[in-house]
Amino acid sequence: MFVAWEIGKRMGQHEKGHTRSSKFDAFTFGMSIERHDRRRLMVVADSNAIGDFYTCAALLNEPTRTKLQAVIQQYAQLRLALARGSVSIESALDTSDQMHRQMTELVGQALREGTPIAVSLTNTLNAVSSNQASRLSAF
């Protein structure tokens, strides 16, 4: 943001008069960069959470492993479709809610079966689930 401010300041100095519009443009540009960075960080955190959850699911016994990994793959595909704009946010939220219920049920099943990775599995599910609506609405 500082770089954007400095660029705007220098552009303003090259003009004959220091207009408010050049300062305002630099400020707006800085805000846009900040929003872009925040969105990028949310996408990275979301993809890491999905990847970690998929890795934990790979350590489960069959048939829970295959079922859970299939739902996680569908969830990742939904997130990709949302990023590409090929699905509406409302539709994605509904589908995502259904997938989260499925994933929660499958994790519960693995816990009832006595999986030794209960804590890791639960934590990665929680990471995927946390702030689901805010991440989806970022698109």
C-alpha positions in Angstrom: 0.0 0.0 0.0 2.9 2.3 0.7 4.3 1.7 -2.8 0.9 2.7 -4.3 0.8 5.8 -2.1 4.4 6.8 -3.2 3.5 6.2 -6.9 0.5 8.4 -6.5 2.5 11.1 -4.7 5.1 11.2 -7.4 2.5 11.3 -10.2 0.9 14.2 -8.4 4.2 16.1 -8.1 4.7 15.9 -11.9 1.4 17.6 -12.5 1.3 21.3 -12.4 -1.1 21.4 -9.4 -1.6 18.9 -6.7 -5.1 17.8 -7.3 -7.2 15.8 -4.9 -8.0 13.3 -7.7 -4.4 12.0 -8.0 -4.2 11.5 -4.2 -7.6 9.9 -4.2 -6.6 7.6 -7.1 -3.5 6.5 -5.3 -5.5 5.8 -2.2 -8.1 3.8 -4.2 -5.4 1.9 -5.9 -3.8 1.0 -2.6 -7.2 -0.2 -1.2 -7.6 -2.4 -4.3 -4.2 -4.0 -3.8 -5.0 -4.6 -0.2 -8.3 -6.3 -1.0 -6.6 -8.4 -3.7 -4.0 -9.5 -1.3 -6.6 -10.4 1.4 -8.6 -12.4 -1.1 -5.4 -14.2 -2.4 -4.5 -15.2 1.2 -8.0 -16.5 1.8 -7.8 -18.7 -1.3 -4.4 -20.0 -0.3 -5.6 -20.8 3.3 -8.7 -22.5 1.8 -6.8 -24.6 -0.6 -4.3 -25.6 2.1 -7.2 -26.6 4.4 -8.7 -28.7 1.7 -5.4 -30.4 0.9 -4.7 -31.1 4.6 -8.1 -32.6 5.0 -7.7 -34.8 1.9 -4.3 -36.0 3.2 -5.8 -37.0 6.6 -8.7 -38.7 4.8 -6.1 -40.8 2.9 -5.0 -42.3 6.2 -8.5 -43.7 7.1 -9.6 -47.3 6.6 -11.8 -48.3 3.7 -14.6 -47.7 2.8 -14.7 -44.4 4.7 -11.4 -43.3 3.0 -12.8 -43.5 -0.5 -16.2 -42.0 0.4 -14.6 -39.0 2.2 -12.0 -38.4 -0.5 -14.8 -38.4 -3.1 -16.7 -35.7 -1.2 -13.6 -33.6 -0.7 -12.8 -33.8 -4.4 -16.3 -32.7 -5.3 -15.9 -29.8 -2.8 -12.6 -28.7 -4.4 -14.3 -28.9 -7.8 -17.2 -26.7 -6.5 -14.7 -24.2 -5.2 -12.9 -24.2 -8.6 -16.2 -23.8 -10.5 -17.1 -20.9 -8.2 -13.7 -19.2 -8.9 -14.3 -19.6 -12.6 -17.8 -18.1 -12.3 -19.6 -21.1 -13.7 -21.8 -21.5 -10.6 -23.7 -18.9 -8.6 -22.8 -18.1 -5.0 -26.2 -19.1 -3.8 -26.1 -22.5 -5.5 -22.5 -23.0 -4.2 -23.5 -22.2 -0.7 -26.4 -24.8 -0.8 -24.2 -27.5 -2.3 -21.3 -26.7 0.0 -23.6 -27.0 3.0 -24.7 -30.5 1.8 -21.1 -31.5 1.3 -20.1 -30.3 4.7 -22.9 -32.4 6.2 -21.6 -35.4 4.3 -18.0 -34.8 5.4 -19.0 -34.3 9.0 -21.0 -37.6 8.9 -18.0 -39.5 7.4 -15.6 -38.0 9.9 -18.0 -39.0 12.7 -18.1 -42.5 11.2 -14.3 -42.7 11.3 -14.3 -41.5 14.9 -16.8 -44.2 15.9 -14.6 -46.8 14.2 -11.7 -45.6 16.4 -9.4 -44.0 13.9 -6.0 -43.1 15.5 -5.9 -39.7 13.7 -9.1 -38.4 15.3 -7.6 -35.1 16.4 -5.9 -34.3 13.1 -9.0 -35.4 11.1 -11.3 -33.3 13.2 -9.0 -30.3 13.1 -8.7 -30.4 9.3 -12.5 -30.7 8.9 -12.9 -27.7 11.2 -10.3 -25.7 9.1 -12.3 -26.5 5.9 -15.6 -25.6 7.6 -14.5 -22.4 9.3 -15.8 -19.2 7.8 -17.2 -21.2 4.8 -19.7 -18.5 3.9 -17.2 -15.7 4.0 -14.7 -17.6 1.8 -17.4 -18.4 -0.7 -18.7 -14.8 -0.8 -15.1 -13.6 -1.5 -15.7 -14.8 -5.1 
